[in-house]
């Protein structure tokens, strides 16, 4: 066992889906996986392993923010030899062509986060998705008939920003949405030589004011789950 995950070695699959919300992890396990076993209860951050179309897949809640996903991805990689990390989370949309419920494949993540300081780099690190996972996910989305958008997001440490117009400077740089975990996921994956991708659902919109309910965030954003699972077994 690691410090934050109860599983024994061998109980977690090589590919893990990473929702921030542990109840979304349970939803995925209950509705998409077969022969499910729960391997983690610690801190209520639920983790499950099962099969999808006959292949082993795990799903692990990560909590909110770079520090939290940083802990779980580090332990999954270092203690359980996980090779593929696929975030299935939510994001706030900036772009006028994105709407609540739309699916976004994050090609890269800019960041307003101190997480990168952990690596003591002299320059600025580019946090990008694994191309193979991105390519597969894009193809699987089209096979499933799901429209997806590809582009960059910004990862921030702050949910309630003091400056209500902070996001507009990122729009000028072509950034499509904001969330709180992807940059740390991509950094940890790069550091350990594994593959990572964030598949996100737009849950609210800064321009239109659209907003999904808490229930929708937990149970209704299934397109990203389907894409992630098909990518996991391909």
Order of alpha helices (4+ residues) and beta strands (2+ residues): beta-alpha-beta-beta-beta-alpha-beta-beta-beta-alpha-beta-alpha-beta-alpha-beta-alpha-alpha
